Amino acid sequence: MTAASSEKLDTALPTGQYPAIEAILRETLGVEFQLWPAPADGDVPAHEDREFFERAAQPGIDHVIARKGADQWLVVLPLSGASHPPLLASAVVRTSDPDLLARLLQQVRKQIQLQRQVQLLSGECNQLISQVATDSEKLTFLHRVAEHLSLADLSLDINQLAQTIFPQLREQLHAEAVVLVSAGRDRNSCLVGRPVVSEGHNRLGDRVCSRLVEQFRDAAVRQPVVHNGCQNAPEFHDIRGLRSFILVPMLRSQGVCAWVLAINRLCPQCDAPECDVPECDVPADSPRHLSCHEFGANEASLLQLTAAILAAHAANIDLFRDKEQLLLEIVRALVNAVEAKDHYTFGHSERVGMYARHLGAALGLKAKVCQRIYLAGLLHDVGKIAVHDNLLKNANSLNDDEFVDIRRHSEEGWNILYGLDALDDVLVGVLHHHERWDGRGYPDGLREDTIPLDARILAVADAYDAMTSDRPYRQALPQAKAEEILRRGAGVQWDPHVVATFLRIMPDMLLMRKSYQPRRPPARRGYAMLRGMLDGQETGHGAPCTTNPP
C-alpha cells in the first residue's frame, strides 16, 4: 500500500490533490465528490457507510449505489491509475432514476480512463519532443564541429581545435568541465600525460584528472567509461567534488593519442549541481530528477563521437605536416642542386627565405603567407640551374650578352616550377623578385604597387644578403655600407615601406645572420651502421626509442 492508502477512511483527502479527477466527477454529476484512500485488505476502518466502501473496494466492482433517502443515493466509485494510488470517490447524488445514475457512473469511469490515457500519451509526447530537441541540438553541435573542421587551418594543432569545440561540447553534455588529457607512448604501453585543454570549472585539478584517466584507461579503450554517484562510491571517497564523469579515448591507428574527460553532470533545467532551486521544473519525485544529474548513453556516445572526430582531424594534421615537410625537403633538394654549382652562394637561398619570412611578419602578414614567402625565398634562384657555370663563377664584370643571359634565371625558375600545384603560390615571387620600384627591373618592367608584395619583400632580402656575402667578383660589403645602399635605393629600386621595415628590424636580421648554420649532409662513412640501428628499432630488435607524454 502507498502512504496515502494507510490513512483512515473517515479522513477524506484534501480537496485539490487530484484536480483532474475531481473536475470530471463534478462536471458530469453536478456535485462535489470526496476522495478517500482505498482501504488495505482487511483493514476497513469504522465509517457510517463502511459496508458500501468495503464492497466498492472489492476487485471487479465498477461502482456502488445505495439509497440514502428520498431521491438521494450514495455513490462510491473505485478509481485506480498509474498517476495516483487506488482511491474511492464518494458523494450523495439526488436523482429519481438510479439506472441513469449507474450509466453516468460508467461514463465517468470511461472518461477518467481516457483522461489517464491522454496523460500517458502526453507524457510520451513530451518525452519524444524532449528527445527530438536533444537530437536536434546534437545534430546542430555536430554540424558546427564539421564547420570548424572545414574552416580550421590545418596548421592548428589538436589542442587549439579542442579549445574551439569544447565550449559547445560542454554545453551539450551539461557538464561542469570537459578536459583533454594528453597521451604518449613508450615501447610497450600508452602513457597518461597531463590536461592540456580544460573548458569550464575543473574543480578536480590536473592531478586528479590524470589519475582518473590512469585508473580507467584500459576499460575506456573497450567502451566509454561512465560513472555516476561517485560521491557515494568508496573508490572515489578521497576525491572531493566528484559526482559523475565520462572518459573516452581519442583513438588513432597507432593507439591512443589523447583522452577526453567530462566531469560532473549539471541539471539541464537549471544548470545547477542540485535541483533545489526554483528554476528547475523537474519534480523531485520524478525519475527524470534522478537522471538529470547522471551521464547516460546519449552523453557518452556524443563524447565518443567528438573524440573520434578530433582524432581524425589529428590524423589529417599529421598527414598535412608530412606533406609540407616532404615539399620542403624537395625544395631544399632543388636549392642544393643550384648551390652546388657555386660554393659562393651556398646558404644564400635559405638566408633570403629566413629574412623574407621575418620581414613579412614585421609587415603584419599572416603566418601562412610568411611561410609561402619563405618557400619563394628558397626557390628564388632555382632558375640559375639553367645558367652556364662560367657566368655564375665569373670574377669579372659581365658584358651585355652575359648579363642578358644571367637575367634569364627568373623566367627559367618560373618555367621549372610552373605546373607544380603545390608550388603555384611561389611563382610570382620567383618570377618578379628582380623588378624595380621605378619600373626598370626585369623580366616585365613592373613598377611600384603593380609588383607583387612577395616579390618586393624578396627583392630587399635578396639584395641585403647578396651585399653582405662574399661573391666571386667582390668581398662582402660592410654592414653600414649595405644599410646605406638600401636607404638610397628606397623608392628607386625597392619599395620604401618594405626597406624602412627591414631597417627597423635589422637587429633581428643580424642575429639570424650570425646564428645561421648551413644545412650540410652528415659524413657518409658510418651511415650504413646508423641505418641498421634505425631498422632494428622499427623491427623491435634494436634499442627502444622512448617518447615522453606531450
C-alpha positions in Angstrom: 0.0 0.0 0.0 1.1 3.6 -0.6 1.4 6.1 2.1 -2.0 7.6 1.1 -3.8 4.2 1.4 -2.8 3.9 5.1 -4.9 6.9 6.1 -8.2 6.3 7.9 -11.3 6.1 5.8 -13.0 8.7 8.0 -10.4 11.3 6.8 -11.0 12.4 3.3 -8.1 13.6 1.1 -7.7 17.4 0.9 -9.6 19.0 -2.0 -7.4 19.8 -5.0 -5.0 16.9 -4.5 -6.2 15.3 -7.8 -7.9 18.2 -9.6 -8.4 16.4 -13.0 -10.4 13.6 -11.4 -12.3 16.0 -9.2 -13.2 18.1 -12.2 -14.6 15.2 -14.2 -16.8 14.0 -11.4 -18.1 17.5 -10.6 -18.8 18.4 -14.2 -20.5 15.0 -15.0 -22.7 14.6 -12.0 -23.1 18.2 -10.8 -21.9 17.6 -7.2 -18.7 17.7 -5.3 -17.1 14.3 -4.6 -14.8 13.4 -1.8 -11.7 11.3 -2.5 -10.6 8.7 0.0 -7.6 6.4 0.1 -8.7 2.8 -0.8 -8.6 0.6 2.4 -6.0 -2.1 2.8 -7.1 -5.7 2.7 -9.0 -6.5 6.0 -8.4 -3.0 7.3 -11.6 -1.2 6.6 -11.9 1.4 9.4 -15.1 2.5 11.1 -17.3 4.6 8.9 -21.1 5.2 8.8 -21.1 3.7 5.2 -18.4 1.2 5.9 -20.2 -1.7 4.2 -20.6 0.2 0.9 -16.9 1.3 1.0 -15.9 -2.2 1.7 -18.0 -3.5 -1.2 -16.6 -0.9 -3.6 -13.0 -1.8 -2.6 -13.5 -5.4 -3.8 -11.9 -6.5 -7.1 -14.0 -6.2 -10.1 -16.5 -3.7 -8.7 -17.3 -0.8 -11.0 -19.4 1.3 -8.6 -21.7 1.0 -5.6 -25.1 2.8 -5.4 -27.0 2.8 -2.1 -30.2 4.7 -1.2 -29.7 7.3 1.5 -33.2 8.9 1.4 -36.0 10.0 -0.9 -34.3 10.5 -4.3 -30.9 10.5 -2.6 -28.3 8.0 -3.4 -24.8 7.3 -2.0 -22.3 6.7 -4.8 -18.9 5.1 -4.2 -16.7 4.8 -7.2 -13.3 2.9 -7.1 -10.5 4.6 -9.1 -7.1 3.3 -9.9 -4.3 4.5 -12.2 -0.6 4.8 -12.8 -0.6 8.5 -11.8 -2.2 8.1 -8.4 -2.7 5.4 -5.7 -6.0 3.5 -5.5 -8.8 5.8 -4.5 -12.5 5.8 -3.6 -14.7 8.7 -4.7 -17.9 9.2 -2.8 -20.8 11.7 -2.9 -24.5 11.8 -2.3 -26.4 12.4 -5.6 -30.0 13.5 -5.9 -31.9 11.7 -8.7 -35.1 9.8 -9.3 -33.5 7.5 -11.9 -30.8 5.2 -10.3 -30.4 3.4 -13.6 -29.5 6.7 -15.3 -27.1 7.4 -12.5 -25.4 4.0 -13.0 -24.9 4.7 -16.7 -23.5 8.1 -15.9 -21.0 6.4 -13.5 -19.9 4.1 -16.2 -19.3 7.1 -18.5 -17.4 8.8 -15.7 -15.1 5.7 -15.3 -14.5 5.7 -19.1 -13.8 9.4 -19.2 -11.3 9.1 -16.3 -9.7 6.1 -18.1 -9.5 8.2 -21.3 -8.1 11.1 -19.3 -5.5 8.8 -17.9 -4.5 7.6 -21.4 -4.3 11.2 -22.6 -1.9 11.9 -19.7 0.2 8.9 -20.6 0.3 9.8 -24.2 1.0 13.4 -23.3 3.9 12.2 -21.2 5.2 10.1 -24.1 4.8 13.0 -26.5 6.7 15.3 -24.1 9.5 12.6 -23.9 9.6 12.4 -27.7 9.7 16.2 -28.0 12.5 16.3 -25.5 14.4 13.5 -27.3 13.9 15.2 -30.7 15.1 18.5 -29.2 18.1 16.8 -27.7 18.9 15.0 -31.0 18.4 18.3 -32.9 20.9 20.0 -30.5 23.4 17.2 -31.1 23.0 17.5 -34.8 23.4 21.2 -34.6 26.5 20.7 -32.5 28.0 18.2 -34.9 27.2 20.5 -37.8 29.1 23.3 -36.0 32.0 20.9 -35.4 32.1 20.0 -39.1 32.1 23.7 -39.9 35.0 24.2 -37.6 36.9 21.4 -39.2 36.2 22.7 -42.7 37.3 26.2 -41.8 40.1 25.3 -39.5 43.6 26.0 -40.6 45.5 22.7 -40.8 48.4 24.4 -39.2 46.3 24.5 -35.9 47.2 21.6 -33.6 44.6 19.4 -31.9 44.8 21.4 -28.7 43.8 24.6 -30.5 40.9 22.9 -32.2 39.7 21.4 -28.9 39.7 24.9 -27.3 37.3 25.9 -30.1 35.0 22.9 -29.8 34.9 22.2 -26.1 32.7 25.2 -25.0 29.9 23.9 -27.2 30.6 20.3 -26.2 30.4 21.1 -22.5 27.1 22.9 -23.1 25.7 19.8 -24.9 26.8 17.5 -22.2 25.6 19.8 -19.4 29.0 19.1 -17.7 30.9 21.3 -15.3 34.0 20.8 -17.2 35.5 19.0 -20.3 39.2 18.2 -20.2 41.6 17.0 -22.8 44.4 14.8 -21.3 47.5 14.2 -23.3 48.9 10.7 -24.1 52.3 9.5 -25.1 53.8 6.1 -25.8 56.8 4.1 -24.7 57.8 0.9 -26.3 55.2 -1.3 -24.6 52.3 0.9 -23.4 50.4 4.2 -23.5 51.4 6.8 -21.1 49.0 9.2 -19.5 50.1 12.8 -19.6 48.6 16.0 -18.2 45.5 18.0 -19.0 46.3 20.3 -21.9 42.9 21.8 -22.6 40.2 22.5 -19.9 36.8 24.1 -20.5 34.5 25.0 -17.6 35.1 24.8 -13.9 37.5 21.9 -13.3 37.2 21.6 -9.6 39.2 18.4 -9.5 42.5 19.8 -10.7 45.0 18.5 -13.2 46.5 15.8 -11.0 43.1 14.1 -10.2 42.1 14.2 -13.9 45.3 12.4 -14.8 44.7 9.9 -12.0 41.2 9.1 -13.2 42.5 8.5 -16.7 45.2 6.3 -15.4 42.7 4.3 -13.3 40.2 3.7 -16.1 42.2 4.0 -19.4 42.2 0.3 -20.1 38.4 0.0 -19.7 37.8 3.2 -21.7 39.6 1.7 -24.8 37.0 -1.0 -24.9 34.0 1.3 -24.3 33.2 4.7 -22.8 33.5 4.7 -19.0 30.5 6.3 -17.3 30.4 6.7 -13.5 27.5 8.3 -11.6 27.0 8.8 -7.9 30.8 9.0 -7.3 30.2 10.9 -4.1 28.8 7.7 -2.5 31.2 5.2 -4.1 34.1 4.0 -1.8 36.6 4.0 -4.7 36.2 7.8 -5.0 35.9 8.7 -1.4 39.1 10.7 -1.4 38.2 12.8 -4.5 36.3 15.8 -3.3 33.8 17.4 -5.6 33.5 14.4 -8.0 29.8 13.3 -8.6 30.0 11.8 -12.1 32.3 11.6 -15.1 32.7 10.1 -18.6 36.1 9.0 -20.0 36.7 8.3 -23.7 39.9 7.9 -25.7 40.9 9.6 -28.9 42.0 6.6 -30.9 44.3 6.6 -33.9 45.8 3.8 -35.9 48.9 3.7 -33.7 46.9 3.8 -30.5 45.5 6.4 -28.1 46.6 10.0 -28.9 44.7 11.7 -26.0 41.8 11.3 -23.6 38.6 13.3 -23.2 37.1 13.6 -19.8 33.7 15.1 -18.9 33.2 16.0 -15.3 30.0 16.4 -13.2 26.7 16.4 -15.0 24.6 19.5 -14.3 20.8 19.7 -14.3 19.8 20.6 -17.8 16.8 22.6 -16.5 18.7 24.9 -14.1 22.3 24.2 -14.9 22.9 23.6 -11.2 24.7 20.8 -9.3 21.5 20.1 -7.2 17.8 20.5 -8.2 17.0 22.6 -5.1 16.5 25.9 -6.9 13.1 27.3 -8.1 14.3 27.5 -11.8 14.2 23.7 -12.1 10.9 22.4 -13.3 11.7 18.7 -12.8 9.6 17.2 -10.0 11.7 15.9 -7.1 10.0 12.5 -7.2 10.3 12.2 -11.0 12.7 9.6 -12.5 14.0 12.5 -14.7 15.0 14.3 -11.5 17.2 11.4 -10.6 18.7 11.1 -14.1 19.2 14.8 -14.8 22.4 14.7 -12.7 23.6 11.5 -14.3 25.6 11.0 -17.5 23.9 8.4 -19.8 24.4 6.6 -23.1 23.5 9.7 -25.1 26.2 11.8 -23.4 28.7 9.0 -23.7 28.0 8.5 -27.4 28.3 12.2 -28.1 31.6 12.5 -26.3 32.9 9.4 -28.1 31.9 10.7 -31.5 33.5 14.1 -30.8 36.7 12.3 -29.7 36.7 10.3 -32.9 36.2 13.5 -35.0 39.1 15.2 -33.2 41.3 12.0 -33.7 40.5 12.0 -37.4 41.4 15.7 -37.6 44.7 15.0 -35.7 45.5 12.4 -38.3 44.8 14.9 -41.1 47.1 17.4 -39.4 49.9 14.8 -39.3 49.3 14.0 -43.0 49.3 17.7 -43.9 52.5 18.3 -42.0 54.1 15.2 -43.5 53.2 16.6 -46.9 54.5 20.1 -46.1 57.8 18.5 -44.8 58.1 16.4 -47.9 57.6 19.5 -50.0 60.2 21.5 -48.0 62.7 18.7 -48.4 62.1 18.6 -52.2 62.5 22.3 -52.3 65.8 22.1 -50.4 67.0 19.4 -52.8 66.4 21.8 -55.7 68.2 24.6 -53.9 71.1 22.3 -53.2 71.3 21.4 -56.8 71.6 25.1 -57.7 74.0 26.0 -55.0 76.2 23.0 -55.7 77.2 24.9 -58.9 78.6 27.8 -56.9 80.1 27.5 -53.4 79.9 31.3 -53.0 76.2 31.2 -52.9 75.9 28.2 -50.5 73.2 29.1 -47.9 72.2 32.2 -49.8 68.7 31.0 -50.7 67.9 29.8 -47.2 69.0 33.1 -45.6 66.9 35.0 -48.1 63.9 32.9 -47.2 64.5 33.4 -43.5 65.0 37.2 -43.9 61.9 37.4 -46.1 59.7 35.4 -43.7 60.7 37.6 -40.7 60.2 40.7 -42.8 56.7 39.6 -43.8 55.8 39.0 -40.2 57.0 42.5 -39.3 54.8 43.9 -42.1 51.8 42.2 -40.4 51.3 39.3 -42.8 49.7 36.1 -41.6 51.9 33.1 -40.7 50.7 31.1 -43.8 51.7 34.0 -46.1 55.1 34.3 -44.4 55.7 30.6 -44.9 54.8 31.0 -48.6 57.3 33.8 -48.9 59.9 31.6 -47.2 59.4 28.9 -49.8 59.7 31.5 -52.6 62.9 32.7 -51.0 64.3 29.2 -51.0 63.4 28.9 -54.7 64.0 32.4 -56.0 67.3 31.4 -57.7 66.3 27.9 -58.9 66.4 29.2 -62.5 70.2 29.5 -62.2 70.4 25.8 -62.8 69.9 26.7 -66.5 72.7 29.4 -66.4 76.2 28.4 -67.6 78.6 27.7 -64.7 81.1 30.1 -66.1 78.8 33.0 -65.7 78.0 32.2 -62.1 81.7 31.9 -61.2 82.8 34.8 -63.3 85.1 37.1 -61.2 85.0 39.9 -63.8 82.3 42.3 -64.9 79.7 40.8 -67.2 79.2 42.1 -70.7 75.8 42.9 -72.1 75.2 39.5 -73.6 76.3 37.7 -70.4 74.1 40.0 -68.3 71.1 39.2 -70.6 71.9 35.5 -70.2 72.0 35.6 -66.4 68.9 37.7 -66.2 67.0 34.7 -67.7 67.2 32.9 -64.3 63.9 34.4 -63.0 62.0 33.2 -66.1 63.8 29.9 -66.1 62.8 29.5 -62.4 59.2 30.2 -63.4 59.4 27.6 -66.2 60.8 24.9 -63.9 58.2 25.4 -61.2 55.2 26.1 -63.4 52.6 23.3 -63.3 53.5 22.1 -59.8 50.3 22.8 -57.9 52.0 22.6 -54.5 54.4 25.4 -55.6 51.9 27.5 -57.5 51.8 30.2 -54.8 55.6 30.9 -55.0 55.7 31.6 -58.8 55.1 35.4 -58.5 58.0 35.7 -56.1 60.4 33.6 -58.2 59.4 35.4 -61.4 59.4 39.1 -60.2 62.0 39.3 -57.4 64.2 41.5 -59.7 61.5 44.0 -60.6 62.3 47.6 -59.5 60.2 50.2 -57.8 60.9 52.6 -60.7 59.9 50.1 -63.4 63.5 49.4 -64.7 63.6 45.9 -63.4 63.1 42.6 -65.1 61.6 40.4 -66.6 58.4 42.5 -67.1 59.4 46.1 -66.0 56.6 46.3 -63.4 56.7 49.3 -61.1 55.6 50.3 -57.6 52.4 48.5 -56.3 52.0 46.5 -59.5 54.9 44.4 -58.3 53.5 41.6 -56.1 54.2 42.1 -52.4 56.0 38.8 -52.2 58.5 39.9 -54.8 59.0 43.3 -53.2 59.9 41.6 -49.9 62.2 39.1 -51.6 63.9 41.8 -53.5 65.0 43.6 -50.3 66.0 40.3 -48.6 67.9 39.1 -51.7 69.8 42.4 -52.1 70.8 42.6 -48.5 72.2 39.0 -48.4 74.0 39.5 -51.7 75.6 42.6 -50.4 76.7 41.1 -47.1 78.1 37.9 -48.6 81.3 37.1 -50.5 80.9 36.8 -54.2 83.5 35.8 -56.9 83.7 39.4 -58.1 84.0 41.1 -54.6 84.2 40.7 -50.9 81.1 41.2 -48.7 80.2 44.8 -48.1 80.4 46.2 -44.6 77.1 46.3 -42.7 76.9 50.1 -42.7 77.5 50.3 -46.4 74.8 47.7 -47.1 72.3 49.7 -45.0 73.3 52.9 -46.8 72.7 51.3 -50.2 69.2 50.2 -49.0 68.3 53.7 -47.8 69.4 55.3 -51.1 67.6 52.7 -53.1 64.3 53.1 -51.2 61.7 54.5 -53.6 64.0 53.9 -56.6 64.9 50.2 -56.7 62.9 48.9 -53.7 59.6 49.5 -52.0 60.3 52.3 -49.5 57.9 50.9 -46.8 59.5 47.5 -47.1 63.0 48.9 -46.8 62.0 51.1 -43.8 60.6 48.0 -42.1 63.7 45.9 -42.9 66.0 48.5 -41.4 63.7 48.8 -38.3 64.1 45.1 -37.6 67.8 45.0 -38.6 68.9 43.8 -35.1 66.8 40.6 -35.7 68.3 40.2 -39.2 71.9 40.5 -37.8 71.1 37.9 -35.1 69.7 35.5 -37.7 72.7 36.1 -39.9 75.1 35.5 -37.0 73.4 32.3 -35.8 72.7 30.8 -39.2 74.2 27.4 -39.8 74.0 26.0 -43.3 72.4 22.6 -43.7 75.1 20.1 -44.6 74.8 16.4 -45.1 76.4 14.2 -42.4 79.6 12.3 -43.3 78.7 9.3 -45.4 81.1 7.0 -43.6 79.1 5.0 -40.9 75.7 5.8 -42.5 75.0 2.1 -43.2 75.6 1.3 -39.5 73.3 4.1 -38.4 70.7 2.9 -40.9 70.9 -0.6 -39.5 70.3 0.6 -35.9 67.2 2.5 -37.1 65.9 -0.6 -38.9 66.5 -2.6 -35.7 64.3 -0.2 -33.8 61.5 -0.5 -36.3 61.6 -4.3 -36.2 61.9 -4.5 -32.4 65.4 -5.8 -32.4 67.3 -2.6 -31.7 67.4 -0.2 -28.8 63.9 1.1 -27.8 63.0 4.7 -28.6 61.2 6.3 -25.7 59.0 9.3 -26.0 57.5 11.3 -23.1 53.9 12.4 -23.0 53.4 15.8 -24.5 
